[in-house]
Every structure is written in C-alpha cells, then in structure tokens.
Amino acid sequence: MASPLSYRNFRWLWTGSVFSYIGQWIQQATLGWVVYEITGSGALLGAILGMRAIPMIFLAPLAGVAADRYDRRILLLTSQLLSALTALALGAALALHWLQVWHLFLFTLLMGACNALDRPARHSTVFELVPRALAMKAVALNTIGFSMTRIIGPAIAGYLVAWFGAPGNFLVQGSLYLGSCAMEIGRAHV
C-alpha cells in the first residue's frame, strides 16, 4: 500500500505542519527564556505560559465548528500568517527594547488563539488529501511530526538564542510560520 507521503497535497500539508510545530516548540522554549530574563519571576513565567490554555479552552469548540463550516485552507493561512506577524512583532519589540510584561501576556493569548484555530483545520484536512485507506497512516505521520518537533524544537531554540539572541529567535519563528503559509499556498496551486 502506498504511503500518504506519495500524495503531493499531503506532503505540502505535512511539511507545513512540521514548520508550524517547530515554530511552536521553539517559541515555547524561547518565551520561557525571555519571560524569566525580563522578570526574574517564576510566578510570572508560569502565569504567562499558562495563558496559552485560555484561548485553547474557550476557542477550541468554535474552531472545530469553523473547520467544519469554512474553507480549511483559509483558516490555516490565517492562523499561520497571524502567528508569523505576532512572532515578528514580539521579536521587534524585544530588539528595540520596547517589550513590557503585558506584551508577553498578550503575545501568549494571541498565539494560543492561533493554535486553537489551526489545529482542528490542520488535522481534519488530512482526510481530504489521502484515500480513506491511508487516513490512519496520515494521522500517524502527523503525530510523529508533532512528537519529533517537540524534541527537536526546544534544542534548536537553545542554539538560536545562543547564536542570534531571543529577538533573532522570534524572527526565525516568524519565518517558520511563513514557511507553513508558503506550503499551504503551494498546496492550493496544484
């Protein structure tokens, strides 16, 4: 039986997913670094990182309905473009020394909302791109990609912080989200 990766559109989606997931895990590690570096507070670190759950809890049901009713490609493009712009804006604020603690809370809320919008659309798109017989393999490949980036992303984040500093790291994250957008655009033009 063929692999889901033998389907061009699934390859585009899967590659975009890997870009997005790496960006997410790099972001999580870097955000923790930045929060602690700026505030020195473990309590604020926990509060800011915990803010990501709020949009996921409240928006996940709505995002699932949106993934069923609206064009998933548009939802994916929107979530990834907003993620890119948000990461680039935080990196710029950090580089220009404009960053305030409230920016970190807002950033985390926005990124949580983008992730809540992205996941249902991304996961349900798989079933449109491969035959039913390969759907479980495709889901497994997505899970492998997510798990693989969960290990690789934070390691990459550490090197990026050392090489480019935290502002440059957010630039890399934004670029990864833009790469995910490019994969979605490429899939659209098949």
N, C-alpha and C positions, 0 to 999 in steps of 0.2 A: 504494500500500500504506500502511496506517495506521502511525503512529508507536507505538513502545512506550509513549510517554507518554500515549497515548489510553486506556490501561488503568489504571483507578483504583488498583488494588493496586500496580502497578509504580510509579506516581507516588509513592505513600506510601513504598515501599521506597527509591526513588531519592532523595527528599527527605531521608529519614532517613540515607541513606548520605552525602549531602553534609554534613549536620550533623556526622556522625561523623568524616568525613575532615577537615573544617575544624578540629574539636576536636583531632584528632590532630596536624595540622601546626602549629596554634597552640601546642599542648603541647610539641612538639619544640623550637620556637624559644625558648619561654619557659623550658623546662627547662635548655637550654644557658645562657641568661642567668643563671638562678638559681644553677646549679652554679658558674659562673665567679665570680659575685658573692660567693657564700659562701666558696668555697675558694681562688679565685685560681689554681687549678692546671689547666693544660691537660691534664695526665695524668689527673687525676680526672674532668675533663669527658669525655675520651674513654672512660674506663672506665665511667662511669655511663651515657653514651649507648649504649655498646656492649653493656650488659647487656640491652637490649631484644631482641637477637638470640638470647639463650639460650632463652627460652621459645618463640620462634618456631621454632627448630631442633628442639627436643625435643617441643613440643606440637603442631606443625602436622600430623604424621601422625595423631595421636589426634583432633585437632579435625576433620580430614577425615572420619574414621570417625564421629565424633559427628554431623556434619552429614548423613551418610547414614542414620544409625540413629535419631536423635532428632528431636523437633519443632524445626525450624529457628527458628520464631518464638520459642520459649522460649530457645534458645541466643542469639539476637540480643538479646532483652530482658535476659537475664542478663549478657551481655558489656557492654552499654551501661550498665546500672544499676551494675555493678561499676566501670566506667570513671568514671561520674559520681561515685560515692561516693569513689573513690580520689582523683580530682582535687580534689573539695571538701575532703577531709581534708588533702591536702597544702597547699592554699590556706589552710586554717585554721591548720595548724601553722606555716606561713610568717608569717601575720599575727600570730600570738600569740608569735612568736619562739621556738618550741619545736623548730624544724627542726634536725635533725642530719644529718650526711653519710650515715649509714646509712639514714635515711628516704628519701633520694634514690635509693639503690640499690634499696631495697625497692619504692618507687614505680615505678621503671623496670621491674623484674621483673613486678610486678602488671599494669602497663599492657601490657607485651609479651604476657603470658598472655591478657589480654582481647582484644587484637588477633588473637592466634593463634586464639582461639575464634571470633571474629567473622567473619573474612574468608571461610573456607570456607562457613559458613552463609549469609552475605550473597550471595556470588557464585552459589551453587547455587540459591538461592531465585528468582533471576531466571527460571530455566527453568520454574518452576511458575506464573509470573504472566503470561507472554505466550505467544502461539502459537509453535510451533517456527519458523515462517517469519520471525518478528520477533526471535528469540533473539539473533542476531548483532548486530542494531541495539541491542538492550537492553544487551548486553555492552559495545558501543562507547560507549553513553551512560554506563555506569558508569565506564569507563576515562576518558572525558572529564571526568566529575565529579571523579574522583580526581586527574587531572592539573591541572585547573583549581584545585582547592583546594590543591594542592602549591605553586602560585604565590601564591595569594591568602592562604592561612593564615599564613605567616610575616610577610607585610606587615601583616596585621591584628594579629598578635602584637606587633609593634613599637609600633603605635598604642595597643594595650591596655595594654602595660607603661607607656607614657608617661602615659596617662590614669588608669589605675586601680592601677598598680603590679603587681608579679608576683602578690601574693595575689588581687587582683581578677581578674587574668587567669585564674587557676585556677578562680575562680567562674564566669567566662564559659565556660570549657571544660566544667565540670561541667554547666552549663545546656545547652550544645550536645548533650552526651551524653543528657541528659534529654529534649531535643527529639527525638533519634533514637528514644528509648524511646516517646515520645508518637506518633511516626509509625508505629511498629510496633504499638502498641495500636490506633491508628486503622485500620490495615490489618486488624487482627484482627476489628474490629467492622463489617465490611462485609456 
